[in-house]
Amino acid sequence: MTIIAFIGSVFSPYYAWARRRGQADPRNHCAINVALYGRGGGKRWSLTERGRDALHQSAEGLSIGPSTVHWDGSTLTVEIRERAAPLPFPVRGTVRISPNGITQRDFALDEVAGGTGGRHHWWPIAPCARVEVRMLEPRIAWTGHGYLDMNAGDQPLEQGFLGWDWSRTDLGGETAILYDTRTPAGGGRSIAVGIGADGSVRDIPSPPRVPLPATAIWRIGRGTRCEPGLRAQVERTLEDTPFYARSLVHTQILGCPVTAMHESLQLTRFASPWVQLLLPFRMPRIARPLGQKAATRP
C-alpha cells in the first residue's frame, strides 16, 4: 500500500496545462493518492485532484477534500475517503503510521559537483515505522513495517530531471535507500544511505548499477544496484504506467539478499502531450466543492 499527499500534484496534467498558461497556484492542484495491491478485489487506485477550496492546512495536518492527515506528536493518522479510477469503487479506511525515529537530514536531489542545485529536496522522515491499516472498502486490515518521506521543490520535476530510480529495503534493524537521478544536462546524483530505527543516517557503499527488464506494457526502463557477481531481478510489477513503474525487486545490498520496493520514473514520457491526454482517465479532477459545477480540461 502507498499513500501520497500532494500540494501541487507534480504528476497532474491539469497542473502542467495551467503552468503553460502562466503562473499556476500549486494549492489549486491537490490530491491524495492511495494505491492498494491486494490480490483480487483488494487492488484499488485513487488519485482525485481537487482545487484550492478543498485544501485546509494547519500545523498538525491537512485535509484535501474528504480525506485528512493528522500528526499528534507520535503518530500520523490518515483518514481516507476517496474513489478509485477509472472504475469508481469506494476507497475508505484509516492508516496509522508511528515512526520509530525521525531523521534530521535531507538531500538535494539535483545537487551536482560544485554544490549547485538545491531546487528539489527529499527528506526520508521515518524510514522505519510501524503501520496499522484498517480499510473498510475494500475490507482489508494488517499491521507491519512502513516508511514515511517528503519531497519538495520550486521547479517542475520534468525541468529538473529526465527521471530516476529509487528503492527502499529493510536490512533488519536498518533501512537502506538508493536514489539515482538523471538530469537534462547528462549528469545526476547517486544517494546510498542506511538509516537506523532511531533515525540516524549514514552513507553506505553504493553497489554497481545494473539494468532490469523494461515493464511489459508501457516499456518503462528500470535499473537498480546490486553487489558484483550477483543478479537483480523483478519479482512483481505493481504499477506499469506510461511514465512510471513500481515494482518489487530482489537484489543484494551490504551482503544481504533483500526484496526492495522499487520505483522508476521517466519524466520525458510524462512531459509528452500524448501521455498527458491519457492521464485524466486515472487522475480525475473535482475543481470546486461538491454541489458546484466541476471544471473541465482547459
GUMAR-423730 format. One record per residue (C-alpha): residue in one letter; x, y, z. Coordinates in steps of 0.25 Angstrom, whole numbers, plus 2048, in hexadecimal, padded with zeros to 3 digits. Example, Ala and Ser with C-alpha at 12.3 -4.5 7.8 and 13.67 -1.06 7.14 Angstrom:
2
A8317EE81F S8377FC81D 
//
This chain:
298
M800800800 T80580E7FD I7FF81C801 I8048297FB A7FE8377FF F8018417F4 I8008507F5 G8048547E7 S8028467E1 V80F8447D9 F8098397D0 S7FC8417CD P7F98447BF Y7F084F7C3 Y7FB8567CB A8048547BF W7F985B7B6 A7F88667C0 R8078697C0 R80786A7B1 R7FD8757B2 G80587D7BC Q80887C7CB A8008717D1 D7FC8707E0 P8008637E6 R7F58637F0 N7EB8627E5 H7F18557E1 C7F084C7ED A7ED83D7EF I7EF8317F8 N7F38257F0 V7F08177F6 A7F580A7F0 L7F17FC7F5 Y7F87F07F0 G7F07E57F6 R7EC7D97ED G7DF7D97E6 G7D57E37EC G7DF7E97F5 K7E67F17EA R7E27FF7E9 W7E880C7E3 S7E381A7E6 L7E88287E3 T7DE8327E2 E7E38417E0 R7DC84C7E7 G7DC85B7E7 R7E18657F2 D7D38657F9 A7D58577FC L7E2859803 H7E385C812 Q7F185D819 S7F585E828 A80285C830 E7FD84E833 G7F8849826 L7EF84C819 S7E3848812 I7E1846804 G7D2844800 P7CC83A80A S7DA83380D T7E2838819 V7F183781E H7F383A82D W800839835 D7FE838844 G80D839848 S80F82A847 T80682483C L80282982F T7F382582C V7EE82581E E7DE82481D I7DC82080E R7CE824808 E7D18227F9 R7CC81B7EC A7D48137E3 A7D68157D4 P7D38127C9 L7C880A7D0 P7C38127DB F7C38087E7 P7C480E7F5 V7D180E7FC R7CF81180B G7D780E817 T7E1812821 V7F0811821 R7F981482D I80881682B S810816838 P81F819836 N82A81383E G83381F83C I83382C834 T83F82F82B Q84683D82B R84C83C81D D846840810 F84C83F802 A84D8487F6 L84983E7EA D84E8487E0 E85C84B7E6 V8688497DD A87784B7DE G87A8597E3 G86E85A7EC T86485F7E2 G85585B7E2 G84C85B7EE R83F85D7E7 H83A84F7EB H83B8497F8 W83883B7FE W83683980D P83682A812 I82E82E81E A82C820824 P83181481C C82E80B828 A81F80C82D R814803832 V808803829 E7FA7FF82C V7F07FE821 R7E17FD823 M7D97FE816 L7CA7FE815 E7C97FE806 P7D07F5801 R7CF7ED80E I7DE7EA812 A7E67EC81E W7F47EA822 T8007EF82B G80E7EF827 H81A7F8823 G81980581B Y820811816 L81E820816 D82582A80E M823838807 N82783F7FA A82684E7F8 G82B8577EC D8298647E6 Q82A85F7D7 P8228557CF L8288477D0 E8298467C1 Q8328527C0 G83C84D7CB F83D83F7C7 L83C8357BC G83882A7C6 W83D8227D2 D83D8147D8 W83A8137E7 S83A8077F1 R8388047FF T83A7F7807 D83B7F2815 L8487ED819 G8437E8827 G8457F4831 E8497FD826 T843803819 A84B80480C I84680E802 L84D8107F4 Y84981C7EB D84F81E7DD T84B82B7D6 R84D82F7C7 T84D83E7C3 P84B8447B5 A85A8497B6 G85E83A7B5 G8628397C4 G85B8357D0 R85D8317DF S85E8237E5 I85A8227F4 A85C8167FC V85981780B G85680D817 I84C813821 G84B80D82F A83E80B837 D84281783F G843820833 S852820832 V857821824 R86481C81E D86981B810 I86B80D80B P8738077FF S86B8087F2 P86B7FB7EB P86D7FB7DB R8617FF7D3 V85A7F47CB P84F7F47C1 L8417EE7C4 P8377E97B9 A82E7F47B4 T8207F37B8 A8177EA7B0 I80C7F47AB W8128027AA R8217FE7A9 I8268077B5 G8358057B6 R8398017C4 G8468007CB T84B7FD7D9 R8587FA7E1 C85D7EC7E5 E86B7E77EA P8757E27E0 G8737D47DA L8647D37DE R8577D57D6 A84C7DF7DA Q83E7DA7D5 V8307DF7D5 E8277D77DE R81A7DE7DB T8167EB7D3 L80B7F37DC E8097FF7D2 D80C7FF7C3 T80880D7BE P80C8157B2 F81781D7BB Y8188157C8 A81B8077CD R81A8027DB S8207F47DE L8257EA7E8 V8337E77E5 H83D7DC7EA T84B7E17EC Q8577E17F5 I85C7EC7FE L8677EC808 G8687DD807 C8597DB80A P84F7D57FF V8437DE800 T8367E17F9 A8357F07F7 M8297FA7F4 H82E8007E7 E82980C7DE S82D8107D1 L82981E7CB Q82A8237BD L8278327BC T82A8337AD R81E82A7AC F8158327B6 A81883F7AE S8138397A1 P80683E79D W800831799 V80382B7A7 Q7FD8377AE L7F08357A6 L7EF8277AB L7F182B7BA P7E38307BD F7DE8227BC R7E581F7C9 M7E682D7CE P7D88337CE R7D78417D3 I7CC8487DC A7CF8577DB R7C485C7E4 P7BD8577F1 L7B284D7EF G7A58537EA Q7AC85D7E1 K7AF85A7D2 A7BD8537D0 A7C78597C7 T7CB8527BA R7D88527B4 P7DD85F7AF 
//
